[in-house]
Amino acid sequence: MTPGSRALRGYDGHRYQALAVAVWDDLTQQGLRVRDANASASDGEGGVSLMLEDSGVILSWRAHDDVERIIYDKSLRAERSRSTAAMMTGALASILATLGYQVRAEFWDALPAPALLVESSPKP
C-alpha cells in the first residue's frame, strides 16, 4: 500500500480517488509533504493540501499555523507570506506539469494564492 492510498482510504469509490493517490505519491516522491485537507492537522505544519472535489483533485499550499493566522494582516511579514504562498503554488504547478499532469489555477476567493485543479494523470 502506498502513502497516498493509505492516506486517502476514506475516499474509496470517489471518482478521482485514483488520481489523488497518484498525485499524492508522486509529490511525496519529490520530497513534498502532502496532507488531506479534510483531515485534522494537529501538528500545525505546512505543506501541500489535497482535497477531492467533483471536478478533480484540488491542491493548495498551506503555511504553518502561525503564518496562516497573519496572512491577511497589513504587515511586511504577512506580505512576504502571501508572496511565498503564490511562489510555492507556482512551483507546485511546475512540478505537476513536469510530471505530466494537466493542471490549472482555480481562483475561489481572496486566498493569498490560487488553488490548483488537477484534471488528469500523465499519459504512459
Secondary structure as a PSIPRED ss2 file (coil, helix, strand):
# PSIPRED VFORMAT (PSIPRED V4.0)

   1 M C   1.000  0.000  0.000
   2 T C   1.000  0.000  0.000
   3 P H   0.000  1.000  0.000
   4 G H   0.000  1.000  0.000
   5 S H   0.000  1.000  0.000
   6 R H   0.000  1.000  0.000
   7 A H   0.000  1.000  0.000
   8 L C   1.000  0.000  0.000
   9 R H   0.000  1.000  0.000
  10 G H   0.000  1.000  0.000
  11 Y H   0.000  1.000  0.000
  12 D C   1.000  0.000  0.000
  13 G C   1.000  0.000  0.000
  14 H C   1.000  0.000  0.000
  15 R C   1.000  0.000  0.000
  16 Y C   1.000  0.000  0.000
  17 Q H   0.000  1.000  0.000
  18 A H   0.000  1.000  0.000
  19 L H   0.000  1.000  0.000
  20 A H   0.000  1.000  0.000
  21 V H   0.000  1.000  0.000
  22 A H   0.000  1.000  0.000
  23 V H   0.000  1.000  0.000
  24 W H   0.000  1.000  0.000
  25 D H   0.000  1.000  0.000
  26 D H   0.000  1.000  0.000
  27 L H   0.000  1.000  0.000
  28 T H   0.000  1.000  0.000
  29 Q H   0.000  1.000  0.000
  30 Q C   1.000  0.000  0.000
  31 G C   1.000  0.000  0.000
  32 L C   1.000  0.000  0.000
  33 R C   1.000  0.000  0.000
  34 V E   0.000  0.000  1.000
  35 R E   0.000  0.000  1.000
  36 D E   0.000  0.000  1.000
  37 A C   1.000  0.000  0.000
  38 N C   1.000  0.000  0.000
  39 A C   1.000  0.000  0.000
  40 S C   1.000  0.000  0.000
  41 A C   1.000  0.000  0.000
  42 S C   1.000  0.000  0.000
  43 D C   1.000  0.000  0.000
  44 G C   1.000  0.000  0.000
  45 E C   1.000  0.000  0.000
  46 G C   1.000  0.000  0.000
  47 G E   0.000  0.000  1.000
  48 V E   0.000  0.000  1.000
  49 S E   0.000  0.000  1.000
  50 L E   0.000  0.000  1.000
  51 M E   0.000  0.000  1.000
  52 L E   0.000  0.000  1.000
  53 E E   0.000  0.000  1.000
  54 D C   1.000  0.000  0.000
  55 S C   1.000  0.000  0.000
  56 G E   0.000  0.000  1.000
  57 V E   0.000  0.000  1.000
  58 I E   0.000  0.000  1.000
  59 L E   0.000  0.000  1.000
  60 S E   0.000  0.000  1.000
  61 W E   0.000  0.000  1.000
  62 R E   0.000  0.000  1.000
  63 A C   1.000  0.000  0.000
  64 H C   1.000  0.000  0.000
  65 D H   0.000  1.000  0.000
  66 D H   0.000  1.000  0.000
  67 V H   0.000  1.000  0.000
  68 E H   0.000  1.000  0.000
  69 R H   0.000  1.000  0.000
  70 I H   0.000  1.000  0.000
  71 I C   1.000  0.000  0.000
  72 Y C   1.000  0.000  0.000
  73 D C   1.000  0.000  0.000
  74 K C   1.000  0.000  0.000
  75 S C   1.000  0.000  0.000
  76 L H   0.000  1.000  0.000
  77 R H   0.000  1.000  0.000
  78 A H   0.000  1.000  0.000
  79 E H   0.000  1.000  0.000
  80 R H   0.000  1.000  0.000
  81 S H   0.000  1.000  0.000
  82 R H   0.000  1.000  0.000
  83 S H   0.000  1.000  0.000
  84 T H   0.000  1.000  0.000
  85 A H   0.000  1.000  0.000
  86 A H   0.000  1.000  0.000
  87 M H   0.000  1.000  0.000
  88 M H   0.000  1.000  0.000
  89 T H   0.000  1.000  0.000
  90 G H   0.000  1.000  0.000
  91 A H   0.000  1.000  0.000
  92 L H   0.000  1.000  0.000
  93 A H   0.000  1.000  0.000
  94 S H   0.000  1.000  0.000
  95 I H   0.000  1.000  0.000
  96 L H   0.000  1.000  0.000
  97 A H   0.000  1.000  0.000
  98 T H   0.000  1.000  0.000
  99 L C   1.000  0.000  0.000
 100 G C   1.000  0.000  0.000
 101 Y C   1.000  0.000  0.000
 102 Q E   0.000  0.000  1.000
 103 V E   0.000  0.000  1.000
 104 R E   0.000  0.000  1.000
 105 A E   0.000  0.000  1.000
 106 E E   0.000  0.000  1.000
 107 F C   1.000  0.000  0.000
 108 W C   1.000  0.000  0.000
 109 D C   1.000  0.000  0.000
 110 A C   1.000  0.000  0.000
 111 L C   1.000  0.000  0.000
 112 P C   1.000  0.000  0.000
 113 A C   1.000  0.000  0.000
 114 P C   1.000  0.000  0.000
 115 A E   0.000  0.000  1.000
 116 L E   0.000  0.000  1.000
 117 L E   0.000  0.000  1.000
 118 V E   0.000  0.000  1.000
 119 E E   0.000  0.000  1.000
 120 S E   0.000  0.000  1.000
 121 S C   1.000  0.000  0.000
 122 P C   1.000  0.000  0.000
 123 K C   1.000  0.000  0.000
 124 P C   1.000  0.000  0.000
